[in-house]
Amino acid sequence: MPHLSESLLIGIERRQFVESDVNKFAKIIDALFALISNAFPRADARGQLRRACAALASPEVVSNAYVHWLLTGAHREALPLALRPEHYARIRSNLHRLEWRCQRLEACLATLPSRSIDCFNLSNVFEYLGEPACTAVLRDVARVGRPGARVLYWNLFVERERPASLAALLAPRSRAARDLHARSGAFFYRRLVIEQVTA
Ligand SMILES: C[S@@+](CC[C@H](N)C(=O)[O-])C[C@H]1O[C@@H](n2cnc3c(N)ncnc32)[C@H](O)[C@@H]1O
């Protein structure tokens, strides 16, 4: 898509997107998606493509840090939260609270006391774990989490969420997850999952 990418880059560079441009992109992207998706035999790859097309056609493309990075190799003014200068002082003042552990999540959880953690950002670690291992980790997360603790993780290619067997320990927070996913601009993830440790 050399022409389309070039147009998008110029738009991002000059921050000159107007609604008509976005509508024009949306139409081009829809047509391209229809064309290209036939070449993707795997449904998950087609899903990735669909989400990328939707992100590129959205008015928020101008401020999407991921799109800027992927298309231009730089964030420029579209900075993710952690890289915004107004947050430096707060991050710096909390650095002493960081504790680095180089070990598997399972091993780390096993060392933590019950009811000791308020929130878990597990990135997309479950992408690398089979279902039984995922269930075991989530069970231990529920043990280590304080009542009300939030557990957050991404689904990329595999679908992961707490299984029915853990329903009494972890409650889904699907609406909050959908809202945050939309606001994050992280279109390449299939889904954001938020679950809450029950009382
Ligand atoms: C795609 S990376 C995400 C990196 C980073 N957390 C982020 O958000 O950008 C997923 C990471 O999970 C790590 N990982 C996979 N299985 C793990 C496990 N059982 N315990 C801890 N980390 C694991 C992988 O080594 C990989 O670095």
The ligand as a Gaussian input file, in Angstrom:
#p B3LYP/6-31G(d) Opt

LIG

0 1
 C        5.261000      -9.811000      24.367000
 S        6.164000      -9.736000      25.822000
 C        5.525000      -8.363000      26.657000
 C        6.641000      -7.529000      27.141000
 C        6.245000      -6.354000      28.067000
 N        5.662000      -6.826000      29.291000
 C        5.308000      -5.407000      27.396000
 O        4.203000      -5.201000      27.863000
 O        5.695000      -4.830000      26.375000
 C        5.591000     -11.071000      26.806000
 C        6.671000     -11.502000      27.757000
 O        6.173000     -12.517000      28.625000
 C        7.291000     -13.346000      28.958000
 N        6.808000     -14.616000      29.531000
 C        6.305000     -15.688000      28.893000
 N        5.958000     -16.650000      29.784000
 C        6.275000     -16.174000      31.017000
 C        6.167000     -16.692000      32.357000
 N        5.657000     -17.903000      32.575000
 N        6.585000     -15.910000      33.373000
 C        7.065000     -14.675000      33.148000
 N        7.192000     -14.134000      31.908000
 C        6.814000     -14.872000      30.852000
 C        8.024000     -13.499000      27.636000
 O        9.356000     -13.851000      27.851000
 C        7.884000     -12.095000      27.043000
 O        8.993000     -11.296000      27.371000

